[in-house]
Amino acid sequence: MAQLPGIIPAIERHEAEFIAIRRAIHSHPELGFEEEATSRLVAESLGGWGYRVATGIGGTGVVGQLRCGNGARRLGIRADMDALPIQEETGLSYASRLPGKMHACGHDGHTAILLAAARHLAETRRFDGTLNLIFQPAEEGQGGAVGMMADGLFERFPCDAVFALHNGPTLPAGSFVVQPGVLAASVDTVSVTLTGKGGHGGMPHTCVDPVVAMASIIMALQTIVSRNLSPDQPAVVTVGAAHAGEVCNVIPDSARLELTVRAYSPAVQRQIEGRLRELVSLQAQSYGVTAEIDWQAVSRVLVNTPEETRIAREVAEAMVGPQGMVSLPAGAMGGDDFSWMLEKVPGCYLVLGNGVGSQGGCMIHNPGYDFNDEILSVGASYWTRLAETYLK
């Protein structure tokens, strides 16, 4: 395994142990709010290292708290734990053993990174203040961050700042993206149900066909970004799923569309919602069907605060040098529900390069993706140094 810069030697000595933990989690993926085994592993590990452990926060969330010295500062670091409903196609020896479930986003790696840092910080205790390690369930669109906060996360474990990282495929392994301001888009999921009148496919004149209306709506939605938004406003409206009918000679009673809507500003987010509702309603009326729209906010626009980003960047640059600092690729419209936490507490969300080409370059949410174990000790060393810097 190649040696990447900035790794703390003591963390590197335990690297094989945490790679094994990461791969064990990978082999047994758990979807949002089902992370029972993962949460148990996290809680038992933290407890064994001397952390005060709280479980069941927001369902299956875990927080490990460690106090050292008399410092008043309180730092939060978050890692997500959930997998995705994807059938793995990596062929790895430690591939998912559960059909239709896969760690296709690297949350297994994020969890292992924070555990590796947790152990080292507990052993060395070179900080002064309170460290809150937040292991979050259900990041993948199911509201895990909101659930933990509703369960009193920041009231029970107050934080003056909170940080999180995500691996970044296509970015050089061990490089960092640390940028102030907007780093991730808002994410809304939208379900559109169209109801008409089904019947015989050979007698469409006796029916009100929701499939034709659905097709027209799909095409009309493509004009929101291209014709209603300014070209300098990043946004995405994607129809990811369309469901209607079972056989070719039957017109169904209903059809359903599933969409993701993403934007880099709340104003654009609201503009898209207004135009989408208008288009769907008017298109449905023109085809004689009724439309029901279910709009769910998954995450907010993720905004890194200036001072916390400055600290995060200084720690990263000290590790990898200016040459190891990269920018987020243009057009990236990922989202993360860590954004809800950043609305409550100042902080920074950063990206750790997962690698390029065959080594870590496969994009997330892909059945061929795998977290790159080469960066595990880099991430753990980073969290260690950030904690020691912030909690001086």
N, C-alpha and C positions, 0 to 999 in steps of 0.2 A: 504494500500500500504506500502510495506516494506521501512524502512528508510535506504538509502544508504549513505556511507560516503562522506564528502566533500561538501555537499549542503549548499549554502548560505541561511540563514533563510529568508531573504527578497524575494529571488527567490522562495523559497518553498511556501511562503504565496500566491503567484500568480499562483501556479502550476496548479490548476484546470482550470484557464482561458486559459492557453496555451495548456493543454490537449484537451480542447474543440476546440481550433483553429486547433490543429493537426488532430483531428477527423473530423472536417469540411472539411479540405483539403483532407483527406483520402476519404471522401464520394463523393467528386467531383474531381476525378483525371483528370489531363490534360497531354497529351503527349507532347513530345519535340516541342518547338516553338509554342505550343498552350496554354501556361500557362497564359492566359489573366486574369482569375479571381484570380489565385494565386498571380500573379504579382501585381494586383490591391490591394489585401489585404495587401501584404508586403509594397507597396509604401504608402498606406494610414496610416498604422500603424507607419512606420518610420517617416513620416511627422508629425504625431500627437505627436511624442515624441521629436521633435525638430531637426531631421536629415535633412540635405540637400539631397534631393532625385532626382536621375536621372533615368528615365525609358526608355524602348525601346533600351537598349544597347544589341547589338547582337540579336535583335528581341524582345524577351520578358524579357530580363534581367533587373535587378534593382540593383542600388547601393545606399546605404545610407551612407553619410559622416557626421562625428561629430568631430569637433575640440575642444580641451580643453587645456588651458594654452598656453605656448610658445614653447613647445617641437618640435624639428625638425623631430623626428621619425614618420614614417607612416606605419601603420599596416593594412594588408588586411586579412579578414576572409571570406571564401566562404562556402555557402550552396547551394545544388542543389535542384531543384523544380519539376522536371518532373516525370511522371508516366510511366508505361509500358503497352504494348498492351496484357494484360493477363486478363482472366476472373476470377474474385475473387471467392474463394470457402471457405471463413472463416466463414460465417454465422453470422458475428458480426452485432450488431445493427447499427453501423456506416459504414458498408461495402459499397463499391463502388455502386453508383446509376447509373453508366454509363456502359452498357454492353461492355465487351471486353477491359475495361481500369481499371487499378488497381495500387495503390501504393505498388508494390511488392518488393521495394528496400529500403523503409524507408526514401525517400526524403521528405515526409510529416513531419517526425520527425526531420530531419536535419533542415528544414525550421523553424519549431516551436522552436527548440533549439536556433537558432540564433536570432529569434525574442524575445524570453524570455531574452536572454543576452542583446540584444539591448535596451530593455526597462530599465533594471536595470542599465546599463552603462549610459544611458541618465539621469536617476534619480540621480545617485550618483556622476558621473563625477570625479572619483578618478583616473584620468590618465592625462598625459601631452603629447600632440601630436595629431596626426590625425588618426582617426579610419575609415576605409573603409569596410563596410559590403557588400559583393558581393553575390547576389542571382542569381544563374546561371540557365538558361534554358537548356534543351536538353543535359543532360549529357549522356543519354543512347544511345551512338553510333551515335549521330547526329551532333556533333561538336559544342556544345554550348559554351565551353570554347574558342575555336578558333574563333567563331563568336563574342564573347564579346571582345576578344583581337583585332580582325580585326576592330572593331568599336571604337578602341582607349581606351580600358579599363584602361591600365596602363599609358597611356599618360594623360588621363583626371583625373585619380585617382592614382597617383604614390604611390607605396608601396615599402618599404625597405625589407619587408618579407610578405609572404602570407601563411595562414594555412587553413586546411580543416579537417573534420572528417567524418568517415563513421561508422554506427553501425555494430557490429560484432555478428551475431547469433552464438551460441555454445560457446561463451566466457562468463564468469560470468558477470552478470549485474553490470554495473558500473566500471568494470575493464578497463584498458587502454593498448593498444599496441602503443608504441612510439619507433621506431627504426630508426637509421641512415641508409643511403644507400638505396638500392632498396627495395621498399615495395609493388609495384604492377607491373604487367607485361604490356608490350606493347600489344595492341590489334589491329589487322587488320581484316577487313571483306573481304571475297573473294567470288565472284560470278563466277562460271564456266558455260558457256553456250556451249553445244555440239549440233552441227547441222549435221543431216544425211539426209536420204530420207525415208519418211514414206510410209506406205502402208498397205495391208491386213495382219493381224496377221497369217493367214493360208498360206501365201506365202512369208516368210521372205527372200527367196533368191532373190526376186525382190527389196528388200529394203536395206538401210544402217542403221542399228539399233543403235540409240544413247543410248538406255537403257542399252544394253550390255556393251557398252563403259563406260557408267557412273558407272556401277557396278564394272568394272575392275579398274577404276580410284579410286573409294572409297577405295578399298582394297589396291591399290598401295600407296595411301597417308598415310596409317598406318605405312609404313616403314620409313617415314622421321624421326620421333622422335626415333623410335626403332633401326634404322640401320644407320642413317646418322649423328646423333648428339651424342656427348659424354654423357655418363650417368650422369655426374655431371652438365649438363646444363638443367635447367628446361625449358620445352617448351610444348605446346599443339597444335595439329592440329585436330580440331573437325569438322566433317561434320554434321551440325545441321539440314539440310533440303535437300531433294531430290525431284524434281518435274519432272514428265514425264507422258504423256498420260492421258487418261480419261476412257478408256474401255479396256477390256482384249483382244479383237480381232483386235485391230488397233495398228500398230507400229507408234509412233509419229515421226514427223519431227525433234523434238528437245527435249533436256533434260537439266535440270539446277540443279546445286549444290550450296548450300550456306554454307560457312565455317567460323569459327573463328580461327585465328592463334595468339598464345600468346607466349611471350618469356621474359626472364629476362635480355637480353642484346641486343643492336643494332646489334652486329655481328651475333648472333644466328638468330635474326629476318631476316637479309639479307640472311643468309645461307638457312633458310627455304624457303624464297621467291624464291631463285634461283632453289632449288631442286623441289619445287612444280610446278613451271612453266615448268621445264624440264619434269617431270613425266607426267603432263597433256598433254603437246604437243606430246610426243612420244607415250603415250597410245592412244591418239586420232588418230594419224596417223596409228597405228597398226590396228585400227578398221575401218579405212576409213572415219572417221567423222572429222569435223573441230571443233576447240576449241577456244573460246574467253574468256579471263580472265579479270575481273574487280577487281582491288585490291585497297582497300580504307583503309588508316591509320586512325583509330579511336582514339587511344591514344598512347603515347610514354611510354617507360620504366619510371616508377615513382621513382624518386630518392630524398630522403630527405637529405637536406644539414646539415652538422655537427653542426654548431653553433645554428641554429634554432631548430634542433632536441634536442639539449641539453637543451635549454630553455623550450621547450614543455614538455620534460620529467621531468624536475625539478618541473614544475607546477603540473603535474599529480601526481608525487610522494608525493608532499606536501599535496595533497588532499586525496589520498587513501592509502598512505604508500607503501613500497616495495611489500607487499603481494598483492596489487591491480594492480601490473604491470605484464602483461603476454606477451607471445610471439605469433606471428602469427603462426597458425597451419602449419605444413609442407605440401607442395603441393598446397598451396593457389595460384591461378593464376588469381585472379581478376584484373581488370584494371579500371582506372578512368581518364577522360580527364583533370582532375586537373594537370596531368603530363605536359600538354602544358604550364600551368601557371608556373610550377616549372622550366621549361626551360628558362623562361624569368626573374623570380624573385626567390631568395632563399626562402626556407620555409620547411614546414613539413606537411605531411598527416598522421593522426593518426586514430586509431580504438577504438571505445567505445563499450565495451561488451554489447550485447543486451539481454543476458540471455541464459540459457540452458533448456533442456526439454520442457515442454509445455509452459513455460513463456519465450517467445522470442527466442527459440532455432530453430524454423523452418528456413531453409535457404532462403536467398533472391532469387528473380526471381521464386518464387514458389506461386501457387494460394492460399496456406494456410498460407502465411507469414503475420505477422503484426509487426509493430514497437512497442517496449515495452515502455509504457508511464512511467514506473518506472525510466528510465534513462534520461528523458527529463530535469529535474532540475539538474542532474549531469552534463550533457553536457553544459547547460546554465551557471552553476557555473564555469565550466572549462573555457569557452570562456571569462567570466568576469575576472577571475584571470589571464588568459594569457594576456589579453589586459592591465590590470593594471600592470603586471610585465614587459611586453615589452615596454609599454609607461610610464616608470617611470617619 
